[in-house]
């Protein structure tokens, strides 16, 4: 819908949940929705943790490839169901606390 995108080729990224509390030992899933104003072939998605800006997962995604390579550190899994990427963290530990964000770059 053109109303969502102020400029041609614009990229809109949203995360949910915005904030979540998780018990140590349990798991959590974080979502990142990616909307692009016009057709695209490839984008780079990274999940980053605020502590040291460490990249936890990095993958190049296409609209058709629903099985991204698991380019994540241990205990993390990335799933891609366009337009949504989900980061799952298993067996949460105390040092996993922090802010996580997805960074998306449209490749041309």
C-alpha positions in Angstrom: 0.0 0.0 0.0 1.6 3.3 -1.1 0.4 5.1 2.1 2.8 2.9 4.2 5.9 4.0 2.3 6.8 7.7 2.1 9.3 7.2 -0.7 9.7 4.8 -3.5 11.9 1.9 -2.5 11.4 2.6 1.2 11.8 -0.2 3.7 9.7 -0.5 6.8 10.8 -2.8 9.7 8.9 -3.5 12.9 9.7 -5.8 15.8 7.4 -7.6 18.2 7.2 -8.1 21.0 8.6 -4.7 22.0 9.7 -6.0 25.4 9.4 -9.4 27.0 10.4 -11.0 30.3 11.6 -14.6 30.1 12.4 -17.1 32.9 15.9 -18.5 32.9 15.8 -21.9 31.2 12.8 -21.2 29.0 12.7 -20.1 25.4 11.6 -16.9 23.6 10.8 -15.9 20.0 11.4 -12.4 18.7 9.7 -11.3 15.5 10.9 -8.8 12.8 8.5 -7.8 10.0 10.0 -6.4 6.8 7.8 -4.5 4.3 9.4 -3.2 1.1 7.6 -0.7 -1.2 8.5 -2.5 -4.4 9.6 -6.0 -5.5 13.0 -7.0 -4.2 15.4 -9.9 -4.7 17.7 -9.9 -1.7 18.0 -8.4 1.7 20.4 -8.8 4.5 18.9 -9.3 8.0 21.0 -9.2 11.2 19.9 -9.7 14.8 22.1 -7.6 17.1 22.3 -7.5 20.9 22.9 -4.1 22.5 25.8 -5.4 24.6 28.8 -4.6 22.4 26.6 -4.4 19.3 27.3 -8.1 18.8 25.8 -9.7 15.6 24.0 -12.8 16.8 22.6 -13.9 13.4 23.2 -12.7 9.8 21.5 -14.0 6.7 20.8 -13.0 3.2 17.2 -13.6 2.5 15.0 -13.7 -0.7 11.2 -13.7 -1.0 11.2 -17.2 -2.4 13.8 -19.0 -0.1 12.0 -20.0 3.0 15.0 -21.9 4.4 17.8 -19.5 5.3 21.1 -20.9 6.3 21.4 -21.0 10.1 24.0 -18.3 10.5 23.4 -17.8 14.2 25.5 -18.4 17.3 24.6 -21.4 19.5 21.1 -21.7 21.0 19.7 -19.3 18.4 17.6 -20.2 15.3 16.4 -17.9 12.5 13.2 -18.7 10.6 12.0 -16.8 7.5 8.4 -16.6 6.4 8.1 -13.5 4.3 7.5 -10.8 5.4 8.5 -12.0 8.9 11.8 -13.2 10.3 11.7 -14.9 13.7 14.7 -15.3 16.1 14.2 -18.1 18.6 16.4 -18.3 21.7 16.5 -21.6 23.5 17.5 -22.2 27.2 17.6 -18.6 28.2 20.5 -17.7 30.6 20.9 -14.7 32.9 23.5 -13.1 30.5 21.0 -13.2 27.6 19.3 -10.1 29.2 19.5 -7.1 27.0 17.9 -5.4 24.0 17.8 -7.2 20.7 17.1 -5.6 17.4 16.9 -6.6 13.8 18.8 -4.6 11.2 17.7 -4.9 7.6 19.5 -3.8 4.5 18.0 -4.1 1.0 20.6 -5.3 -1.4 20.5 -4.1 -5.0 
